[in-house]
Every structure is written in structure tokens, then in C-alpha cells.
Amino acid sequence: MSRFVTFGEIMLRLTPPDHEVLFQTSGLVATFGGAEANVAVSLANYGEKVSYVTAAPANPIGDAMVKEVRSFGIDTSFIARKGDRLGIYFTETGSSMRPSKVVYDRAGSSIAAVRPGDFDWDTILDGATWFHTTGITPSLAEGTAAVALEAVKACKAKGITVSCDLNYRKKLWKWGKTAREVMTEFAKYVDVTIANEEDCQNSLGITIGSHDVEEGQIDLKAYEAIAREVKARYPGLQRVAITLRRSLSADRNTWQACLLEGSSFFVSRAYDVTDIVDRVGAGDSFCGGLIYGLNRYDSSQTALEFAVAASCLKHTIPGDYNRVSAREVEALMQGSGSGRVQRGNAERYRHGLRCTVLQGLLQAQKRWPRVGAIFFIDFIYSLLSGICGMEEKCFFATSGSCAGAARNRAGSSDASSSRVWKPHRAATGYRPTALAHWMSITVSPR
């Protein structure tokens, strides 16, 4: 059975509501998030066994964080409770031409104080099959860089697959060494590298031609060349994945990815992501999706499509975490991207709901005048028909305007929809109401 381990910092995230700017109002929404924690949440939501490793203070904020991570079914037993504070970051969700903003307040955080030997990697990695971290972790401090390197070396000794999202953050590399100095050594122990073009340039020093990442253009040949150059410099790499984002505005991006595996180069479907809710954590959701896909699908192309679809769904969810299941991701992969309400096969649920509501509607029809009852019942029916998965809608059936009511009066049948229509006349003598219409059909599970 697969067991996944992720290692890195998690922070307290403070965000103004909706699309407000920071401190426009006095209230901020408090949640938690961090690259490796976000990947752990994605994997746990897909049903995988995950352990998350970090350091957090032994205070109420640290307790709340551990409790939240554990709520996803993630193993938190290897979280070191030490240090004085949990890092904080403020994020402001952009709109239209106003970009999103992130402000860090993470200096002196618990994980920045860790040193080699603080984590028992032999125990933590026992039974693990995959280890994931990012370039953010070694950027925090010399100690975290040393601990991250210690971890990937232990993984290599045990034959555990290592994935790393290069995740270059210019604001964080301030402890003495550059990203390139650290990550070029780190990459020697990585099996799966995940990056965008800017990460490759700043972390590994790899640039192909004069392609400018600020232009936001998608040149697949250039990205393939970058992936092949990364693979050439680090022969131990099994796969190189590159995400391709074109930012048209804060609300609309195109999203795609490519994957180099051996000599094969795979390109995913391209998505036009509109009305973005929150793009923070989208890259992490791609990592989680790719790790899951590579472990669960026989096809690398399918694994890549899963990762891209998962990341697209994250754009619709506020907060750092991608709160979707593997089934929901697969539905988008299969083309279900219209946003229509999804209804399951819960026939038992629908039957119970009908019985409960029928009792209430029967009482209402007895007590209220005929006209009022017609309007009330037909209105409730029009709402419940959507909840209960019925395709036919019946608005004011007594007027004869509903085709379903017409079939009802004629006693016809519609075998193709597995609904049996029977002549029905209400006890009061008027033509079938929605209640009569509803009572006279049989609905088979979908």
C-alpha cells in the first residue's frame, strides 16, 4: 500500500472577505495553508495515506493547525511541537486588472529554527513510498535547507521516490545562499521535478532561447526544450513536469501542463479558467494530482490530465486547500465542466424526501383554499423536482400548460425515461396538480 510523506511549513492565512483589499474592513478570514500541507490535503482527499511533517509552536494556534490538518485524515504524529510562533501570511484576492497580493510575516517561525537531527527520518520514512517537498522549505533558513537535504538523502538510501516543486520565491531567499546554489545540489536527489519556466531559470539556471516568462505566451516547443535540458543536467530525474499558465486577468487564466518522461513528451488539455475564486494553492493542487495520478493510473497522459483538472477545480475554491475528491476530478477530465448540479444515484434518499414532503403537502391541500393550494404545491414541486432528480418540470399544471400533465390526462407512457404515467384526478375534482403528477410517476435510479 502506498504511503506518502510531505515536509514543509504551514502558516496561518489571513484574508479579507470577498475581493476586498487588506484592512478595508476590520475582519479577516483565518485559515491555514502551506505548499506541502496543501499537497497532503489533496492526497488525503483522494483517499491516500499521508503523513505531514513540520514544526509548530505548542500554543493554541499550533493546536488549531494540528487539529485542522488531522481533520482531513492526515497523520500528524511527526509534527514537532517546538518554537515560538507559526508563520503568518496575508493574501488579498485580486479582480480584473488588480492582481492578487501576498504579504509574508514568517520570520522566526518554528520551522525556521529546525536543525539536522530534529526529525527521526528513519522512523518517519518507515513504510513510505513517496516523499514530497518544495523549494520553499530550503528558502526559509539555513537550518531548513539542511534538514530538507537530510530528508531527501534518507529517501534515496531507502529507495523512496522524491518529488519536488521548485516553487521559487524571490522574497524568501535571504539567509545567505541563492536559490541556484542550494537547489542545484538538492535536485540531484529528486526523481520528479515540478516547476514553471521561471522556477527553472531562477532555481536551476536553465533558460532556453530568449523566451520571456513575463510575456505569458505558451510556446510548447520551448517548454519541451526546457524539460529536456533539466533532464539532461540531472540524469537521475525520472520525470519533469512544467505548468503553463497564461494570466489574462486576475479573474481569467488559461491552464495547461506538460510532462517529460524518458523520451516521451506529454501535453495536457488546455483549460480556460474564468471567474477565478482563489488561485493560491493551484500549483500545490497540481502537485497533489500528479503524485496521485502517477501512482494510480497506468498512463502518464492520464496522470497529467488528472493533475491539470484537479488544479482547475482548485481555482473555484477559496483557501489554500483543494477540497475535491478523485471522482470529481475524473468527472471534469471526462468533460463535465459545465457547472451543472451533480445528482447521484441516491434513489433511497429521494424516496424518503418525497414521503416526508408529501405528508406536508397533503396537509396543506386540506387546509388551504383550492387556488392557494394549487400555487403553493406547484411552486414547491418545481423546486423539489430539481432536488429529486426529476427532469419534467410542472408549473401550474392545472392550466394544462405542462406537457407532463397533458400526458398524465391522456394516460400515455414514456418508456424511454422509465416513468409510468397513469390517469389521475385529485379528490377535489380539478385536473391533476403537481402533487397528483408527482404521486403518479415511478422514477428509476440514475
N, C-alpha and C positions, 0 to 999 in steps of 0.2 A: 504493500500500500504506500502511496506517495505521502511524503510529509515535507512541508515547506517551512522555511525559516526566513524571516526578514529582519533586518537590523538597521536602525537609524533613529533620528529624532522625531518626536511627535510634539506638537505645540498646541497651546490654547489659541484658537482662532476667534477674532472679534470682528464682526461685520455689521455695518449699518443695514437696516431693513430695506427691502426692495432695491432700488437703484440710487439710494441717497448717497451723498458724499460723506466722508468721515465727519462725525460730530455735527452733522446737520441737525440731528435730534440727540437727545441725551441717552437714548437707548442703543445698545449694541447686542447683536445676537452672538452668544458664546457657544462655540462648539470646539471640537478638537480635530487636528489633521496633521499629516506629515507624509512625505513621499512613501516611505517603506510601510508605514501603518496603513496608508490607503491601499497599497498592493495587498497587504494581508487581509483587509476587509473584503476586497474583491474576491480573493481566492476562497475565503470563508463563505461568502455568499453563493459561490458556485459549488459548495459542498465539500471543499477540501480541508484537510487537517493542517492547521497553520500555527506556528509559534512566532510571537513577536518579541524581539529583544531590543531593549532601550534602557535608559536611566531616567528616573523621575523622582522628585522630592517626596519624602514621607510626610505629606501635609494634605489637607482636604482637596486641593487642586489635583495633586498627583493621584489621590484616591479616586476622584471623579473620572480622571482619564482612564485609569486601570479598569474601573467599573464599566465604562462605555466600550472599551476595546473588548473586554470579556463578553459583553452582551451579544457580540457577533459570533460567539463560539470560538474565539481565538484563545490559544494558550498564552497566558500572561505570567506564567510561573518563573520565567527567566528575566523579568524586568527588575533591574537593580534599583532599589529604593535608596537613593543617596543624593547628595547635592542640596542646593538651597532653593532652586526655582525651576519651573517649567517655562520654556521659551514661549514667547507670545508673537503672533503676527496679526496685523490689521490688514484687512483686504476690503477694497472698495470696488463694487461691481460696475463696470463701465456700461455705456449705452451709446449706440450710434457712433459718432466720431470721438466720443470721450472714452479713452482707454481705461481698462481696469488698473488698479494700483495695489501694490503690496508694500507694507512697511514692516520691517522686522524689529523685534525687541527680544533678541535671543542671546545676547552676550551674557556669559556667566551661567548659562543653563546647566542642568545636571549632567547632560550627556557630554557637554564640552569639557567636563572635568575628568572624564574616564581615562584610564591608562591601561596599557597592556597588562594582562593578568587579572583584570577586574571581572572578566567573564570566563567561565569554565567552558570553553568551546568544545572540549571533548564530550562533555555531558550534553550540552545544548544541541550538538550536531548528531548525537547518537540516534540512528534510525532515520535521519534526514536524507532526502533525495535531491533537494533543490535549495539553494541559498540565494537570496536577493538583497542587494543594497544599491545605493546610488552615489553619484559624485557629490551629493550634498553632504553626506556624512564626513568624508575626509576634508571637506572645505571648512568645517567648523573650528577645528583646533588641531594642533599637532598630535595631541593625545588620541582624538577620534580617528585621525588618519592612520595612526599606528595600530589602533585596535581593529579598524576595518581591514587593514592589510594582514594582521594576525588571523582574522577570521577566514579570509579567502585562502590563505596558505593552509589553514587547517582543513578547509574544504577540499583542496587539491590533494592533500595527503589521504583523505578518506574517499576520494573519487566522487564527490558530490558536485553536481552541476552548479555553476555560479553564473548568475545574470546580474548585469549592472546597467542601470540607466545613467548615462554620463551626466545629465542634468546640470549643466554649467550655470552657476550663479555668481556673477561678477562681484556682487556686493559682499559675498561671504569669504572670498579668498583673501584674508588679511593677516594670517598668522605667521607669515614668513616665506612660505614657498608658493609658487604659482600652481595653477591647476595642471598645467602641462607637465611640470616637474613631478608631481605626485601621480597623476592619472596614467602617464605613460608606463610607469612601473606597475601600477595597480592592474592595468589591462592585461598584463602577462598571465594573470591567474583567472581570467574571465573566459567563460565559454560562450555566453550570449551577450552581445553588446546592443544596447538600445539607445538611440540618440536622434537628434536632428542635425542639420548641417552645421549650425552654429556650435553645437557641442563638439562635433568632430574637429572643427577649426581651433577652438579655444582649449579643449582638453587634450587632444591628441596631436594638434598641429598639422592636421590633414586638410588641404584645400585643393580642389580640382579646378583648374582654369581660373577665370575671372568672375565666376558666378557669385552674385552678391545676395546674401541671405536677407538683406533688408528689402530687396525688390519683391519678395513674396511670390515669385514665379515658380511654377512646377516644371522642372526640366528633368524628366525621368532618366535620361542618359547620364546627366551629371550626377544624379544621386546613385545610380548604379556604379559609376566610376569611383565615387567616394567610398561606397561599401566595399568594393573590390580592393581599394587601396588600404582600407582599415584591415581587411582580412590578410592582405599581403604582408603588412607590417607585423601582424600578430598571428602567426600560423596556427597557434593553439585555439584560436576562435573557431567555434562551430557555426555560428550564425551572427549576422549583423542586420539589425532592423532599424530602419530610418523612417520617422514620421514626417509627413508632408502636410503642413498647414499653410493655407493662404488666407490671411486675415483681410476680409473686405471691409469689415467694420467691427465694432465691439459686439454686435448682435449677429453677425453673419460671417462664418468661416467655411472654407472647403477643407475636408479632412480625408486623408488617404495615407497609406504607408507601403513600404516595400521591404522585402526580406531577401537577403543573400544567404543561401545555404549550400555550401560546397561551391559548385559551379553554376547552380540554378538560381535564377533571379525571379522572384515573385512580386507582383504588383496587385494591390487590393482594389476593390471597387472604390470610387470616389464619392463622397457624400457632400451635399450642400447643406450645411447645418445652419438653419435660420432661427431667429428668436432665441438666441442663446441665453440660458438662465444663469449658468456659472461654469466657466471653463477651467477654473482652478481644480487640479486633480485629474484633468483629462489625460495627461501623459501617463500618470500613475495607473489609471484605469486601462490604458493600452497595455502597459507592462503586465498587469494582472491578467488581462485577457490573453495575451500572448503566452505567458507561462502556462496558463490553464490549457490553452489550445494545443501547445506543443506536447503536453502530457496526456491529452485526452483524444486527439484526433490523429488519424494515420497520415493525413495530408497536411503538408506545411502551408499550402494555399488556404485550406480551411482554417487552420490555426490563425493565420494572418487576418482572414476575413472576420473571424470571431473577435480578435483584438480591436480591430477598427470599429466594428459595430458596437462593441462594449463601450469604447471611448465616445462614440457619437451619442449614446444614451446618457453618458455622464454629463454632457453639455446641457441636459434638460433637468438636472438635479442640483439643488442648492447644497452648499457644503463641500467638503473635500471627498467624501466617500461616494463610491458608485454603488447605489443600493438596488441593484438589479440581480436577477437570477440568470443562470445559464440559459434557461428556457426563453426568457425574454430577449436575450441577446440573439439566440438562434432564430427567433421569430423575425427580428429585424434583418438578419442575414438572408432569410428567405423572402424578403421583400415586404414585410409588414411594417412599413414606415409611415402609414397614413395618419397615425394617432387615433384611429377609431377605437372605441371602447372594446376591450377584450373580454369575452364571456367564455367561461369554462363549461365543462360537462356536468355541472352540479344540478342535475335534474331533481335530486332529493331536496336540495336547498330551495329550488323553485317551487316544488310541490308544497313544501312546508310554508313558504311565503304566501302562496295562493290561498291555502287553507286559512291562515291567520287573517289575511286581508279580506277574504270572502265573508268571514264572520262579521267583521266590522261593516262591510258594505251592505250586507243583508239587514243589519240593524238600522243603518242609515236609511235604507229604502223603505223600511216600515214606518219610520218616524217622520221623515220629511215629505213635503208635498211632492207630487209627481214630477213637475218641471224641475224643481230644485234637485231632486234625486238624479234625474237624467244628466243634468250638467255636472253634478258632483261625481257621479260614478264614471261618466265618460272621461272626465278630466283625470281622475285617479288612474283609470285604466290606461290612458295614454302615457302616463308616467311609468306604471308598472310593466307595461308591455316591453319597454326598453330594459328594465331591470331583469325581467324574467326571460329575456332572450327571444321574445316573440316578434316575428318580422311584420305581421299585419298590425297596422295601427287603426283604431276605430274612434274617430272623433264625431260625436253627436250622431250615433248610429240610427237614432230614431228618425232622422231626416232622410234616410236612405242614401246618403252620400257616400257611405263606405262600401267598397266592393265586397269586403268580408261579410257585412250584414246582408248584402244582396245575395251572396252565395248561401248565407245562412237561411234566408227566407225561401230560396229555391231548393234547399236540401241537396245541393251539389257536394261533390267531394274533390279534394285535391291530393291525390296520392303522392305526387312528387314531393310535397313538403311534409308528408307523414301527419297531416292534420285531417281529422274526420269532422265534417260539418253536418249537423243534424238540425232539422226544423225545431225551432224553439220559440215559444211565445211566453212572455212574462206573465206572472199571475194577475197583474193588473189589467191585462188585455191589450196594451200597446205593443208596438213592434219591438224586436229584440234590442235591449240596451247593451252597453259594453259588458255589463255583468253577465247577461244571458249569453252574449257572444263568447265571453271568457270561459263560462261554465260548459259550453257545448263543444269544446275542442280538446283534442288529445295531442300533447306535444312530446315528441321523442327527443332523447338527449342528442346534443350536437357533439 
